[in-house]
Every structure is written in C-alpha cells, then in structure tokens.
C-alpha cells in the first residue's frame, strides 16, 4: 500500500486518481480501497461491499436467523461503515472493523425484537417441526453470554475458520479453540431442555 501512495504522489495524483488509471480496482487491497473511498471514489467502496457482502450477510444471519432480515441488516451495516470511514484510523483493519459494526448492529436488532416472533412460530400448532427446532435453537443461542454467542455464530453460521476468528477477535488461535469448546458446552447444557419430540 505504501508503494502505491508513494508512486501516486510522485505522479502528482491522489491515490484515487492513480488507482483509477493504473490499477484495476479488483486487485487493490482493502487499505487502498478504503483510502480511495475516503477521497470520494464510490467504485472503491462498491468493491469493498462486493468483497464483504456475503461475509456480513452470514454474520447477520447468525444473529437474526432469517435471510431477509440478514440482507436488510447487511445494507444498514454498509451504510454505517460508509459513514464511519472518516473515523477509521487504520485502514488495514477494515475487515475486523466492519465485523464489529455488524456485530453491534445485529445485537441491537436482537435486543429490539427480542423473541416475540420466535414465540409466535412455536405457538403456531401448524409449524413445521424443523422450523420450530431452528427457532428453539436460535432462542437458546441468544441465551448464551455475548462472547459464547459470538464465537458460535462465527464458527457455525459464518463458517469462519479458526484462524479467521482469531484474526477478527484479535486473540490467539489457542484461545479461539478454548472459547469455542466452552461455548459448545454451555450451549449443550442449554439445549438439553429442548423436548425430544421437537428434536
């Protein structure tokens, strides 16, 4: 990234102008795209959205449990990220910064809607048993403490590798494994309360 900035300044151009003329946008790293976005290059931010859209949707789905809500939440997350770009001090950490925005936004949504919709599905006698089970598991996951819930969602809803989780949470790989084990044990204890006829 530093070399791109140096070359652009030697050419008397902003990073945005240089990148647009010389470097195809899809091969720019996140840092270059963030800097270009700050300078007003909407295509650069569009590339960031394209690059991380599925990542954010999977994250939101892990918290919210339905596709439409996850897509809506992802749009909100990218709007917040766009508005927050001027305040991102280190453009190199865009992915983990975006993850934190997504997590906080989804937690707010979960707290707002709590479990009203889930109870409606459970109470509906015509509900599909698989739907009821998914809702009950979601409800149980929401009962975990925030750290446990977060790592379960990252691993099993976002399908992130241990290394990716360690990078996003800025913790050692061994800590990821320990936290995931403890979170699974906590979830197992909670899930034991689900009736066998629903399982």
N, C-alpha and C positions, 0 to 999 in steps of 0.2 A: 504494500500500500504506500509506504513512504516513497518508494521509487516512482510510483505514478504521480504523487504530489510533486516531487522534485522535477520530473520531466514536464509536467503541466506548467509549473511555474517558470521553468526555463523557456518554454514555448510561449510564455506570456498569456496563458489561458487559465481559466478556472478548471478545477477537476471535472466539473460537469461538461464544459465545452470540449476539453481534451478527450474525455471518455466517450462522448457522443461521436467525435470524429475518428478516433483512433481505435478504441477498444469496443468490440461488440458487448452489449450490456449483459448478456447471459454469462460471460466469463468473469465479470467483475466480482470481487469478494464482497461480503456484507459491508465491510468498513467503507469501501469505495462507494457502494450504493447508498449508504446512509449519508455520507458527505455530499454526494450528488443530490440526494433528496432534500437535504437542508438548503442547498443552493437553488431549489425550486424545480428540479428535474422530476416531473411526475412519472416519467417512464422508469426511472430508477426505483422509485417507491413501488411502482407496479410490479417490477421484477422481484422486489422483496416480498410482496404479497403473494405472487405466484410461487415463489420459493418456499414459503412457510404456511400457505393456506391450509393444506391438509394437516400439518402439524398442529395448528391452532384449532381446527375443527375437531380433530381426535381428542385434543385436550379438553375442549368444551364438552364433547360428547361424554367423556369420562365423568365429568361433574354433573351434567344435566340429564343424560340418559335418553335424549331423543334427537334425531338428526336435524329437524327444522330449528329447534332451539339452539343447537350447536352451531348451525350455519349463521343464524342471527347473531349469536354471541361473538362468533369469529369476526363478523363485519364490525361490530362495536369495538372489538379488541384492536383491529387495524386502524380504525378511526382514532382511538386513544393513542396508539403508537405514532401515527402521523402527527397528531397534535403535540405529542411529547418529544418528538425528535430533537427540537432545540435544547431540551434539557438532558438528553442522553450524553453524559460526559465522555464515555469511552465507546466509540462506535464499534469496537471489536467485539463487544459483548452483546450485540443486538439480539441474538437468539435467546440468550438467558433473560435479557431484559423483556423481550416480547413474551416469554414464558411467564414471567412474574405478572405482567399486565393481564394476561389471560387467566392466570390462577386467581388473582384478586377480583377480576370482573365476574368470573364464574362463582366464586364464593359468595359474592354479593347477590347474585341471582338466586343461588340456592337458599340463602337466608331469607330473601324476599318471598319466594314462593313456597318455601319450606316443603311440606309434604302433602299439601291439600290434594293435588292432582293424583298422587300415588294412592291415597286412601280411597279416592273415587273409583279407581280401577279395581282395587282389592274388594271393595264393597259390591261391585257390579257382579252379580252371580253368573252373567254370561261371558265373563272374561276368560280368555284363553289361559290355561294353566301356565304355559311358558311366559306369557305376559305378566301374570301375577308373580311368578317366581323372579323374573327380572326386576320388577318393581320392588319386591321384598328385599332382594339382594342390594339394590340401589339404596333403599332405605337403611339397610344395615351398614353399608359402606359410609353413608352420611353420618352414622353414629360414631364412627371412629374419630379419634382425635385428628387434628389437621395434618400433622406430619405423617401419620399412618395412612390416612385417606389419600394424601398427595402421592405417596410412593406407590400405593396400589393402583391408582389411576395412571400414573406414568408408565408402570410396567405392563399392566393388563388391558388398559383401554387405549393407551397411546402406542403400545408395543415398542417402547423405547428399550434399548439395550442398557445393561448395567453401566457401561462407560458413558453413555449419553446422559443417564440420570445423574451420575457423579459430576459430570461437567455442568449440567443445568443447576444442580443444587450446590455446587462448589464444595463437595465433600469427597473424601477418599472412597475408592471402589469398595474397600472392605466395609466401610460404614453403610454403603448402599445395601450390601448383602445382609448385614445385620439388621438394618431398619426394615428391609423387606420381609425378612424372616419373622421379626416381631410383629409387623403389621399383619402378616398372614395368620399368625397365631391369635392375634386379637380379633380378626375377622372370623376365624374359625369358631372362637368362643361365642361370638355374637350370633353366627349363623346356626348354631345348634338349637336355637329357639324357633327355627322355621319348621312347621309341621311336615311330616313325611308325605302326606297326600299331595302337597304342593310340589315337593321335590321331584 
